[in-house]
């Protein structure tokens, strides 16, 4: 059943919970704890070294693009210098050396994700070197989920062959919107013919799963125009589709000043756009997973949600057991043994700390047992759309607050627990962000519990 249009909810709820929030990489940690340093991260890695049976995922952040898109919320550096990228790869090699000297060489990883920025901004020798660095320090399990993000405008048939040969089996392309007016407004012009050609070439190459990213809430998006994009995406038949909310924050991202606020849809209009996506993808045989992903009924994410074992780490939704993430590259976000850590977001700062022999920590937090339970409860609610009352033992205050905040049609509360209503799905992330913000994390303003 397609959830009803969110506009049926009172306007005050739309205003309160409908505002866009950062993407997963930004929302796992907002702000940082200046008291958290290289020493604390080392302690967590030493503890991991004593648990050789622990599963973990690897995230590598490639912080480069050839041009900055105006909507961008990613940590990236604009460069056309191959030498600059080679310097980054030198530093990345050093960072992995520092980590594996502590946890042990060639530890087995169940998941590898290379994101950015634009990972395929790297030329073919640089892509090969990146994977050589990873595989020299870690063993990627044969059954591992291996994925990479690509800009279709930078993709060629030869590059796709290389990525497949390097071991990547999942690939994600940023499409955002196929309407020409919207593309010009966000500085990312790419034709349907080009996107289709790249998509079909990736399919012919043999990638097991192809994801396409869309964004709703962009300037000049209309219901008619966005429907045309949705129809074109459905016709391509990707394995997964991610549909993210645009977050307009020109104060933090000055390049977004080029997007005029009066050209953006209102909160209610944005949710109508997303509802349109839910309707279109549901009719095409996709299942709405979590808050913003659509997957085939046979997809492992769909099965994980049905079986109430879906999880979200700093990389994204996963059915895998790897709840720990080792992150590399500037701004990379990881989690090791109850410790959340983010690398220094600035490329030069990240490189300078590594040159000093330090782990390039930008901030972090060691979660208490109460923190972990609170975080797990909200993640479970976001992933599996319910929270058994038994999971709230010791979290009575937070549970009551959640019930109260969601009591206007967002949540159904029974003696057995909480279940997200069909209407509530549209505002679930905003509800959870507010619940997380109500927790006293101190002055560091951590939001470590939620991912959109």
C-alpha positions in Angstrom: 0.0 0.0 0.0 1.3 3.5 -0.9 1.3 5.7 2.2 -1.2 8.6 1.9 -0.1 12.1 0.9 1.8 13.7 3.8 0.0 17.0 3.3 -3.0 15.4 5.1 -1.0 15.9 8.2 -1.4 19.2 10.1 0.8 22.1 8.7 2.5 22.5 12.1 3.8 18.9 11.8 5.1 19.6 8.3 6.9 22.7 9.6 8.3 20.9 12.6 9.5 17.6 11.1 9.6 18.3 7.4 12.7 20.4 7.2 15.6 18.7 5.3 18.4 17.3 7.3 21.9 16.4 6.2 22.8 13.3 4.3 24.0 10.2 6.1 27.7 11.1 6.1 26.9 14.5 7.6 24.2 13.4 10.1 26.1 10.7 11.8 28.2 13.4 13.4 27.4 17.1 13.5 30.1 19.1 15.2 32.9 17.5 17.1 34.4 17.0 20.5 37.6 18.9 20.8 38.6 16.7 23.7 38.5 13.6 21.5 41.9 13.1 19.9 44.3 10.7 18.2 44.9 9.0 21.6 41.2 8.1 22.1 40.9 6.6 18.6 44.1 4.6 19.1 42.6 3.2 22.3 39.5 2.0 20.3 41.7 0.5 17.6 43.8 -1.3 20.2 40.6 -2.8 21.6 39.7 -3.9 18.1 43.1 -5.6 17.7 42.1 -7.8 20.6 38.9 -8.9 18.9 40.1 -10.6 15.7 36.6 -12.1 15.2 35.0 -8.7 14.8 33.4 -7.8 11.5 33.9 -4.4 10.1 33.3 -2.3 6.9 35.7 0.0 5.1 34.8 3.4 3.8 37.3 5.4 1.7 36.5 9.1 1.0 37.8 10.5 -2.3 37.7 14.3 -1.8 37.9 15.4 -5.4 35.6 16.7 -8.2 36.2 18.4 -11.5 33.6 21.0 -10.8 31.3 21.7 -7.8 27.6 21.2 -8.3 25.6 24.0 -6.7 23.5 21.7 -4.6 26.5 19.7 -3.2 26.6 18.9 0.5 29.7 16.6 0.2 33.2 17.3 1.4 35.2 17.8 -1.9 38.0 19.7 -3.4 38.0 21.0 -7.0 41.2 20.0 -8.8 42.5 19.1 -12.2 45.9 18.2 -11.0 46.9 14.6 -11.2 49.8 15.3 -8.9 47.4 16.6 -6.2 45.5 13.3 -6.4 48.7 11.3 -6.2 49.6 13.2 -3.0 46.2 12.2 -1.6 46.9 8.5 -2.4 50.3 8.7 -0.7 48.6 10.1 2.4 45.8 7.5 2.2 48.4 4.7 2.1 50.0 6.2 5.2 46.7 6.4 7.0 45.9 2.8 6.4 49.4 1.8 7.5 48.9 3.7 10.8 45.6 1.8 11.4 46.7 -1.6 10.4 49.9 -1.3 12.5 47.5 -1.2 15.5 44.7 -3.6 14.5 46.9 -6.1 12.5 47.7 -6.4 8.9 45.2 -8.0 6.4 42.2 -8.0 8.6 39.1 -9.3 6.8 36.5 -6.7 5.8 32.9 -7.6 4.9 32.1 -4.4 3.1 34.0 -1.8 1.1 32.5 1.5 -0.1 34.4 4.2 -2.0 32.6 7.5 -2.0 33.2 11.2 -2.4 33.4 13.7 -3.9 33.7 11.9 -7.2 35.7 8.6 -6.9 35.8 8.2 -10.7 37.5 11.6 -11.0 40.6 9.6 -10.5 42.3 8.4 -13.7 42.6 4.6 -14.4 46.2 4.2 -12.9 45.0 6.1 -9.8 41.9 4.0 -9.4 44.1 0.9 -9.7 46.5 2.3 -7.2 43.7 3.1 -4.7 42.6 -0.5 -4.8 46.2 -1.8 -4.5 46.5 0.3 -1.3 43.3 -1.1 0.1 44.1 -4.7 -0.7 47.7 -4.4 0.6 46.4 -3.5 4.0 43.1 -5.4 4.2 41.6 -8.6 2.9 38.3 -8.1 1.2 36.1 -11.1 1.9 34.9 -13.0 -1.2 31.3 -12.4 -0.1 32.0 -8.7 0.7 29.7 -6.0 -0.6 31.9 -3.8 -2.8 30.5 -0.5 -4.0 31.6 2.7 -5.6 30.0 6.1 -6.4 30.4 7.5 -9.9 29.5 10.7 -11.7 28.0 9.5 -15.1 29.6 12.6 -16.7 33.0 11.2 -15.9 32.3 7.6 -16.8 33.5 5.6 -19.8 33.2 2.0 -20.9 36.9 1.5 -20.2 36.6 2.9 -16.7 33.6 0.6 -16.0 35.6 -2.4 -17.2 38.4 -1.4 -14.9 36.2 -0.8 -11.8 34.6 -4.3 -12.4 38.1 -5.8 -12.8 39.2 -4.2 -9.5 36.4 -6.1 -7.7 33.5 -3.6 -7.5 30.2 -5.3 -8.0 27.8 -2.5 -7.0 27.8 1.0 -8.5 25.9 4.1 -7.9 25.3 7.0 -10.3 24.3 10.5 -9.3 21.4 11.6 -11.6 19.6 14.0 -9.3 17.0 15.2 -12.0 16.6 14.9 -15.7 14.8 18.1 -16.3 16.9 20.6 -18.2 15.8 23.7 -16.2 16.6 22.0 -12.9 19.9 20.8 -14.2 21.0 24.3 -15.3 19.9 25.7 -11.9 22.1 23.2 -10.0 25.0 23.3 -12.4 24.8 19.6 -13.4 23.8 19.2 -17.0 23.6 15.6 -18.2 21.3 14.3 -20.9 19.0 11.3 -20.6 20.8 9.7 -23.5 24.1 10.0 -21.7 22.7 8.6 -18.5 21.1 5.8 -20.3 24.2 4.9 -22.2 26.3 4.8 -19.0 23.7 2.8 -17.2 23.3 0.2 -20.0 27.1 0.0 -20.3 27.4 -0.7 -16.6 24.7 -3.4 -16.9 26.6 -5.0 -19.8 29.8 -4.9 -17.9 28.3 -7.2 -15.3 27.7 -5.1 -12.2 25.4 -7.0 -9.9 23.6 -3.9 -8.6 23.1 -0.5 -10.1 21.8 2.4 -8.0 20.6 5.7 -9.2 20.5 8.8 -6.9 17.7 11.4 -7.2 17.2 14.6 -5.2 13.8 16.2 -4.5 13.4 19.8 -3.4 15.7 21.3 -6.1 15.0 24.7 -7.7 12.3 24.7 -10.4 11.2 21.2 -9.7 7.5 20.7 -10.4 5.1 17.8 -10.0 4.9 17.4 -13.8 8.6 17.8 -14.4 9.6 15.5 -11.6 7.1 12.9 -12.8 8.8 12.9 -16.2 12.1 12.2 -14.5 10.6 9.4 -12.4 9.1 7.8 -15.5 12.5 7.9 -17.2 14.2 6.4 -14.2 11.7 3.6 -13.9 12.2 2.8 -17.6 15.9 2.2 -17.0 14.9 -0.4 -14.3 17.8 0.2 -11.8 18.2 -2.3 -8.9 17.9 0.4 -6.3 17.0 4.1 -6.3 17.9 6.6 -3.6 15.7 9.7 -3.4 17.3 12.3 -1.1 15.9 15.6 0.2 17.9 18.7 -0.8 19.1 20.7 2.2 19.6 24.3 1.4 22.2 25.7 3.8 24.2 28.5 2.1 25.7 29.6 5.4 27.6 26.3 5.8 27.9 25.8 2.0 28.6 29.2 0.4 28.3 27.8 -3.1 24.6 27.2 -2.5 24.1 31.0 -2.5 23.9 30.5 -6.3 20.6 28.8 -5.7 17.9 31.3 -5.0 15.6 30.4 -2.1 12.5 31.7 -4.0 13.1 29.0 -6.7 12.8 26.2 -4.2 9.6 24.3 -3.5 8.0 24.7 -0.1 8.1 22.0 2.6 4.6 20.8 1.6 5.5 20.8 -2.1 8.7 18.9 -1.4 6.8 16.2 0.4 4.4 16.0 -2.5 7.3 15.5 -4.8 8.6 12.7 -2.6 5.1 11.2 -2.4 5.1 11.2 -6.1 8.3 9.2 -6.1 6.8 6.7 -3.6 3.8 6.2 -5.8 5.8 5.8 -9.0 8.4 3.4 -7.6 5.8 1.3 -5.7 3.8 0.9 -8.9 6.9 -0.2 -10.7 7.6 -3.0 -8.2 10.0 -1.3 -5.8 9.7 -1.4 -2.0 10.3 1.7 0.2 13.2 0.8 2.5 14.1 2.9 5.5 13.6 6.6 4.8 14.8 7.2 1.3 15.8 4.0 -0.6 13.7 2.0 -3.0 14.7 -1.6 -3.8 13.3 -4.6 -5.7 11.2 -7.1 -3.7 14.0 -9.6 -4.1 16.7 -7.2 -2.9 18.7 -8.1 0.2 17.7 -4.8 1.8 14.0 -5.5 1.3 14.4 -9.0 2.8 16.3 -7.5 5.7 13.6 -5.0 6.5 10.9 -7.7 6.2 12.9 -9.8 8.7 13.5 -6.9 11.0 17.3 -7.0 10.7 18.0 -4.0 8.5 20.7 -1.8 9.9 22.3 1.5 9.0 26.0 2.3 9.5 28.0 5.3 8.5 28.0 4.1 4.9 24.3 3.4 4.5 21.6 0.7 4.9 23.0 -2.8 5.2 21.8 -6.3 5.9 25.4 -7.3 6.7 26.7 -7.9 10.2 29.4 -5.2 9.9 28.2 -2.6 12.3 31.7 -1.2 12.7 33.3 1.0 10.1 36.9 2.0 9.6 36.9 5.2 7.6 39.8 6.7 5.6 40.3 10.0 3.8 39.3 13.5 4.9 35.9 13.8 6.7 35.5 10.0 6.7 33.1 8.8 9.5 33.7 5.6 11.3 32.6 3.6 14.3 34.8 1.2 16.2 33.7 -0.6 19.4 31.2 2.1 20.5 33.5 4.9 19.5 32.3 7.4 16.8 35.1 9.2 15.0 35.4 11.6 12.1 38.5 12.4 10.3 39.6 16.1 9.8 37.3 17.3 7.0 39.9 19.7 5.5 42.2 17.9 3.0 45.3 19.9 4.0 44.7 19.4 7.8 44.1 15.7 7.2 47.4 15.4 5.3 49.3 17.5 7.9 48.2 15.3 10.8 49.3 12.2 8.9 52.6 13.8 8.2 53.1 14.2 11.9 52.4 10.5 12.5 49.0 11.2 14.0 45.7 9.5 13.1 43.9 12.4 11.4 41.0 12.8 13.9 38.7 15.8 13.6 36.3 14.8 16.3 34.8 11.9 18.1 32.8 10.5 21.0 32.9 7.4 23.1 29.3 6.3 23.6 28.2 5.2 27.0 26.1 2.1 27.4 23.0 4.4 27.7 24.1 6.2 24.5 24.5 3.0 22.6 21.1 1.7 23.7 19.4 5.0 22.8 21.1 5.0 19.4 20.2 1.4 18.6 16.6 2.0 19.5 16.2 5.0 17.1 18.2 3.2 14.4 15.9 0.2 14.7 12.8 2.4 14.5 14.2 4.1 11.3 15.2 0.9 9.7 12.4 -1.4 10.6 9.5 1.1 11.2 8.7 -0.2 14.7 10.2 -0.3 18.2 9.2 -3.0 20.6 8.4 -1.7 24.1 10.9 -4.3 25.5 13.6 -2.4 23.6 12.9 0.7 25.7 13.9 -0.8 29.0 16.1 1.8 30.7 15.0 4.4 28.1 11.6 5.2 29.7 12.1 9.0 29.4 13.2 8.9 25.8 10.4 6.4 24.9 7.8 8.6 26.5 9.2 11.7 24.7 9.1 9.8 21.3 5.5 8.7 21.9 4.5 12.2 22.8 6.2 13.9 19.9 4.8 11.3 17.4 1.4 11.3 18.9 -0.3 13.4 16.2 -0.6 10.7 13.6 3.1 9.9 13.1 3.3 6.9 15.4 0.9 4.2 16.6 1.5 3.4 20.2 0.3 0.1 21.8 1.2 -2.0 24.8 3.6 -3.9 22.5 5.5 -0.9 21.3 5.6 1.8 18.6 4.9 1.4 15.0 5.4 4.1 12.4 2.1 5.1 10.6 1.9 5.3 6.8 1.8 9.1 7.0 4.5 9.1 9.6 7.0 7.5 7.3 7.4 10.8 5.4 8.4 12.7 8.5 10.2 9.8 10.4 13.7 11.2 9.9 12.7 14.6 11.2 11.0 13.1 14.2 14.1 11.0 15.0 16.5 14.0 14.5 14.4 16.0 17.0 14.4 13.1 19.4 18.1 12.8 19.1 18.6 16.6 19.5 16.6 16.4 22.7 19.3 14.3 24.3 21.8 16.2 26.3 25.1 15.4 24.4 26.7 18.5 26.0 28.2 21.4 24.0 29.5 19.2 21.2 26.1 18.9 19.5 26.4 15.3 18.5 23.7 13.6 16.5 25.2 10.2 16.4 22.0 8.2 16.5 20.4 8.8 13.2 21.0 8.6 9.5 18.5 9.6 6.8 
